[in-house]
Amino acid sequence: MRKTKVGVLTFSDGRDFLQKPLVEVNDQFMQALKTLLEKVGYEVVAGREVIWTNQLAVEEGKYLRSQNVDMTIFNYAVWAFPQFTAMAAKFAPGPLLLYSNINPQYPGLVALMAASGALDQTGVVHRKLFGDLENEVLVQEMVDYVDAAGVISKLRGETYGLYGGRSIGIYTAVSNTDQWMAKFGIDVEQVDQLEVIRRAERIDADKARAAREWCEKYVKKIHYNGKELTPEKLELQIRIYYAMKEINEEKGFDFCGIKSQTELTNNYCTTDVPEAFMNDPYDFDGPKEPVVCATEADMDAALTMEIFKHLANTPVLFADVRHYFADQDILDLVNSGQHATYFAAKSFDFKENLAKVEFRPEGFYFPGGGASVFHLAAPGEVTLARLMRVSGKYWMAIVPGEFVQFDDATNERLINEVQDNWPHAFFKLQVEPKEFFSSYACNHIHGVYGNYIEKLIAVCELLDIPYKLYA
């Protein structure tokens, strides 16, 4: 995946006789910041000159824009005229982060505060940080903000591929395309599911058979039953995957969602296998970048997942809030075969994951048949979230917790009480269930392994979206 590209501009005193003696100091602290950012993993584009005139502020801001940076850090090591910041902010790509190091011999902090005030008065949204680059807490705050800014930039200009339309009457799965363009800079292009079937029928038979044989080799068990799940039915699911992959590449879709129910699930097969492998970091042909794919064409699910993907660089979970087990104090998160196989072992090695995955026949919900991608999510800290709307206005639920497992007998009992052929994730909330259920306003939820609370909060702040933290 593309690295976040960070622009760095350093500001100085506007008096010629002071600017020249300060070159070495400015360069020292600019290089320290650049080195840190590169060590974290960002691509850094530093300004060509320290800014000490209005003309340089404009030129350097335009230069960063020409380099397509995702966000800009304004760096203050010494006193700098605030007017230069105001001018550069007109051209340097935002979001903006103002940073000053600890160096009491020079009033960098004074420059930071004055510059921040100038941006406040001119209506420029920004965040400011002050401290030593060896301070791990400060560095993490910087990283969280830069990552969030990178997400905003990467979303802008993306295209969402909408296969089908609203599925089984779910209002929360349908979003306003005008709002997406205005708020996130994302376009939506719709493709009829008939086009997926038409192209699936044209997929080379040898290619589909080879992919099926790959599954038979590496998946723990495929429960062929001669009815809902046959080699031919699995090959049809694989053909649909290849058809969607072909359309995504042809039309430049960055992420997608497919309706599936009820046209495909009633008459052809489920899209569980295509959805799982679309979200995985590999498929039958080798390693690849995960492509977010939301079942039931859930647009806000796909958007939430795309945000997570840009933050974590991992596959993202899609699930229903299916059941609460009071005796174990866990939520059971389930949704047909949508879970990427990555979650079976939390690994980028397909062999480790598929050794814990079974393809089980679909049940009475889906007369078209096919394989459901069954497994139990590996334990670990997770952050779940969901973008939702109230009267058309977005807010985000942020739900930290952990995936847990029990002994084999308990795992099997819980799974069988709910749905024995779909994938499960046992989730431990950090709040009382009543607090969660009273305000969480959707049947779907999404997430990744790790703690992404502060990054999500920063994303919400940059998008001017309120959030609720369930912790």
Residue pairs with C-beta under 8 A, 6 or more apart in sequence:
1 289
1 309
1 310
1 313
2 154
3 41
3 42
3 43
4 42
4 43
4 70
4 71
4 146
4 147
4 149
4 150
4 153
4 154
5 42
5 43
5 44
5 45
5 67
5 68
5 69
5 70
6 37
6 42
6 43
6 44
6 45
6 69
6 70
6 71
6 72
6 73
6 146
7 44
7 45
7 46
7 47
7 64
7 67
7 69
7 71
7 72
7 73
7 92
7 93
8 30
8 33
8 34
8 37
8 44
8 45
8 46
8 47
8 72
8 73
8 75
9 47
9 51
9 60
9 61
9 64
9 72
9 73
9 74
9 75
9 88
9 92
10 26
10 29
10 30
10 46
10 47
10 50
10 51
10 75
10 76
10 77
11 50
11 51
11 52
11 57
11 74
11 75
11 76
11 80
11 81
11 84
11 85
11 88
11 111
11 115
12 19
12 22
12 26
12 50
12 51
12 52
12 78
12 80
13 19
13 22
13 52
13 78
13 79
13 80
13 81
14 52
14 53
14 80
14 81
14 83
14 84
16 52
19 50
19 52
22 50
22 78
22 106
23 50
25 77
25 78
25 103
25 106
26 50
26 77
26 78
27 50
28 77
29 75
29 77
29 101
29 103
29 108
30 46
30 50
30 75
30 77
32 101
32 133
33 73
33 75
33 99
33 101
33 133
34 44
34 46
36 133
36 139
37 44
37 73
37 146
38 44
40 139
40 143
42 146
45 64
45 67
45 69
47 60
47 63
47 64
48 60
48 63
49 56
49 60
50 56
51 57
51 60
51 80
51 84
51 88
52 80
52 81
52 84
53 84
54 83
54 84
54 87
56 84
57 83
57 84
57 85
57 87
57 88
58 87
58 88
58 90
58 91
60 88
60 92
61 87
61 88
61 89
61 90
61 91
61 92
62 91
64 72
64 91
64 92
64 93
65 91
65 92
65 93
68 93
69 92
69 93
70 93
70 149
70 150
70 152
70 153
70 154
71 93
71 94
71 95
71 96
71 97
71 146
71 149
71 150
71 152
71 153
72 92
72 93
72 94
72 95
72 96
72 97
73 96
73 97
73 98
73 99
73 146
74 85
74 88
74 89
74 92
74 96
74 97
74 98
74 99
74 115
75 99
75 100
76 98
76 99
76 100
76 108
76 109
76 111
76 112
76 115
77 100
77 101
77 103
77 106
77 108
78 106
78 107
78 108
78 111
79 106
79 107
79 108
79 110
79 111
80 111
80 115
82 111
82 114
82 115
82 117
82 118
83 118
85 98
85 115
85 118
85 119
86 115
86 118
86 119
86 122
86 124
89 96
89 119
89 122
89 124
89 126
93 153
94 124
94 125
94 126
94 149
95 125
95 126
95 127
95 145
95 148
95 149
95 152
95 462
96 119
96 124
96 125
96 126
96 127
97 126
97 127
97 128
97 129
97 142
97 145
97 146
97 149
98 112
98 115
98 116
98 119
98 126
98 127
98 128
98 129
99 112
99 128
99 129
99 130
99 142
100 108
100 109
100 111
100 112
100 128
100 129
100 130
101 108
101 131
101 132
101 133
102 130
102 131
102 132
109 130
112 128
112 130
113 128
116 126
116 128
119 126
125 462
127 145
127 461
129 138
129 141
129 142
129 145
131 138
132 138
133 139
140 454
141 454
144 454
144 455
144 458
145 458
147 311
147 455
147 458
148 311
148 455
148 456
148 458
148 459
148 461
148 462
149 458
149 462
150 310
151 307
151 310
151 311
151 459
152 459
152 462
152 463
154 310
155 184
155 185
155 186
155 306
155 307
155 310
156 184
156 185
156 186
157 185
157 186
158 185
158 186
158 187
158 254
158 255
158 306
159 186
159 187
159 188
159 189
159 251
159 252
159 253
159 254
160 180
160 186
160 187
160 188
160 189
160 253
160 254
160 255
160 256
160 257
160 299
160 302
160 303
161 189
161 191
161 247
161 248
161 251
161 253
161 255
161 256
161 257
162 188
162 189
162 190
162 191
162 256
162 257
162 297
162 299
163 190
163 191
163 192
163 193
163 196
163 244
163 256
163 257
163 258
163 259
163 297
164 192
164 193
164 258
164 259
164 260
164 263
164 297
165 174
165 190
165 259
165 297
166 173
166 174
166 259
166 297
167 173
167 259
167 260
167 261
167 262
167 295
167 296
167 297
167 298
168 261
168 262
168 296
170 296
170 298
170 443
172 298
172 300
172 388
172 389
172 441
172 442
172 443
172 444
173 296
173 297
173 298
173 299
173 300
173 301
173 444
174 297
174 299
175 299
175 300
175 303
175 389
176 392
177 187
177 188
179 392
180 186
180 187
180 188
180 299
180 303
181 187
183 394
183 463
184 303
184 463
186 303
188 299
189 251
189 253
191 247
191 251
193 258
193 259
193 260
193 263
193 264
195 247
196 240
196 243
196 244
196 247
196 258
196 264
197 240
197 243
197 264
197 268
199 243
199 246
199 247
200 236
200 239
200 240
200 242
200 243
201 239
202 243
203 238
203 239
203 242
203 243
207 242
208 235
208 238
208 239
208 242
209 235
210 284
211 235
211 238
211 242
211 283
211 284
211 285
212 231
212 234
212 235
212 238
214 284
215 222
215 234
215 238
215 284
215 359
216 222
218 350
218 351
218 354
218 355
219 354
219 357
219 358
219 359
220 354
220 355
220 356
220 357
220 358
221 358
221 359
222 229
222 234
222 358
222 359
222 371
223 229
223 358
223 359
223 360
223 361
224 230
224 231
225 361
227 361
227 369
228 361
228 362
228 363
228 366
228 369
228 370
229 359
229 360
229 361
229 362
229 369
229 370
229 371
230 369
233 269
233 369
233 370
233 371
234 273
234 359
234 370
234 371
236 268
236 269
236 370
237 269
237 270
237 271
237 272
237 273
237 274
237 370
237 371
238 273
238 274
238 284
240 264
240 268
240 269
240 271
240 273
240 274
241 273
241 274
241 277
241 278
241 283
244 256
244 258
244 274
244 278
244 293
245 278
245 291
247 253
248 256
248 291
253 291
254 291
254 306
255 291
255 292
255 293
255 302
255 305
255 306
255 309
256 278
256 291
256 292
256 293
256 294
256 302
257 293
257 294
257 295
257 296
257 297
257 298
257 299
257 301
257 302
258 264
258 271
258 274
258 275
258 293
258 294
258 295
258 297
259 296
259 297
260 270
260 271
260 295
260 296
260 297
261 296
261 366
264 270
264 271
264 368
265 271
265 365
265 366
265 367
265 368
266 366
266 367
266 368
267 368
268 368
269 362
269 366
269 368
269 369
269 370
270 336
270 337
270 362
270 366
270 368
270 369
270 370
270 371
270 372
271 295
272 295
272 336
272 337
272 338
272 362
272 370
272 371
272 372
272 373
273 337
273 359
273 370
273 371
273 373
274 293
275 293
275 294
275 295
275 318
275 337
275 338
276 337
276 338
276 339
276 340
276 341
276 373
277 283
277 284
277 340
277 341
278 290
278 291
278 292
278 293
279 290
279 291
279 292
279 293
279 305
279 315
279 316
279 318
279 338
279 340
279 342
280 290
280 315
280 340
280 341
280 342
280 350
280 353
281 287
281 288
281 289
281 290
281 314
281 315
281 342
281 348
282 288
282 348
282 350
287 348
290 309
290 314
290 315
290 316
290 340
290 342
292 302
292 305
292 306
292 309
292 316
293 302
294 301
294 302
294 305
294 318
295 318
295 335
295 336
295 338
296 444
298 318
298 444
300 386
300 387
300 388
300 389
300 442
301 318
301 386
301 444
301 446
303 387
304 385
304 386
304 387
304 396
304 446
305 316
305 318
305 446
307 385
307 387
307 456
307 459
308 316
308 385
308 446
308 447
308 448
308 452
309 315
309 316
311 448
311 452
311 455
311 456
311 459
312 448
312 449
312 450
312 452
314 342
314 448
314 449
315 340
315 342
315 343
315 448
316 340
316 446
316 447
316 448
317 333
317 339
317 340
317 343
317 377
317 382
317 384
317 425
317 445
317 446
317 447
317 448
318 335
318 338
318 339
318 444
318 446
319 333
319 334
319 335
319 338
319 339
319 425
319 444
319 445
319 446
320 333
320 334
320 335
320 443
320 444
320 445
321 331
321 333
321 440
321 442
321 443
321 444
321 445
322 331
322 332
322 333
322 334
322 335
322 418
322 419
323 331
323 332
323 334
323 417
323 418
324 330
324 331
324 332
324 433
324 437
325 331
325 332
325 414
328 406
328 410
328 414
328 426
329 428
329 429
329 433
330 404
330 426
330 427
330 428
330 429
331 426
331 427
331 428
331 429
331 433
331 436
332 414
332 418
332 424
332 425
332 426
332 427
333 377
333 424
333 425
333 426
333 427
333 445
334 418
334 419
334 422
334 423
334 424
334 425
335 422
335 423
335 444
336 362
336 365
336 366
336 372
336 422
337 371
337 372
337 373
337 374
337 422
337 423
338 373
338 423
339 373
339 375
339 377
339 423
339 425
341 350
341 353
341 354
341 357
341 373
341 375
342 348
342 353
343 353
343 375
343 377
343 378
343 423
343 425
344 353
344 354
344 356
344 357
344 375
344 376
344 377
344 378
345 352
345 353
345 355
345 356
345 378
346 378
346 380
346 449
347 353
353 375
356 375
356 376
356 378
357 373
357 374
357 375
358 374
358 375
359 371
359 372
359 373
359 374
360 371
360 372
360 374
360 420
360 421
361 369
361 370
361 371
361 372
361 421
362 368
362 369
362 370
362 371
362 372
362 421
363 419
363 421
372 421
372 422
372 423
373 423
374 421
374 422
374 423
375 423
375 424
376 405
376 411
376 415
376 423
376 424
376 425
376 426
377 403
377 423
377 424
377 425
377 426
378 403
378 405
379 402
379 403
379 404
379 405
380 402
380 403
380 449
381 400
381 401
381 402
381 449
381 450
381 451
382 400
382 401
382 402
382 403
382 427
382 447
382 448
382 449
382 450
383 398
383 399
383 400
383 447
383 448
383 450
383 451
383 452
383 453
383 456
384 398
384 399
384 400
384 401
384 427
384 445
384 446
384 447
385 396
385 397
385 398
385 399
385 445
385 446
385 447
385 452
385 456
386 396
386 397
386 399
386 440
386 442
386 444
386 445
386 446
387 394
387 395
387 396
387 465
388 394
388 395
388 396
388 397
388 441
388 442
389 395
390 441
394 463
394 465
395 465
395 466
395 467
395 468
396 456
396 459
396 460
396 465
396 466
396 467
396 468
397 439
397 440
397 441
397 467
397 468
397 470
398 453
398 456
398 457
398 467
398 468
398 469
398 470
398 471
399 429
399 436
399 440
399 445
399 447
399 470
400 430
400 451
400 453
400 469
400 470
400 471
401 427
401 428
401 429
401 430
402 427
402 428
403 425
403 426
403 427
403 428
403 449
404 426
404 427
404 428
405 411
405 426
406 414
406 426
411 426
414 424
414 426
415 424
418 424
429 436
429 470
430 470
430 471
431 470
431 471
435 470
436 470
439 468
440 470
453 469
453 471
456 467
457 467
457 469
459 465
460 466
460 467
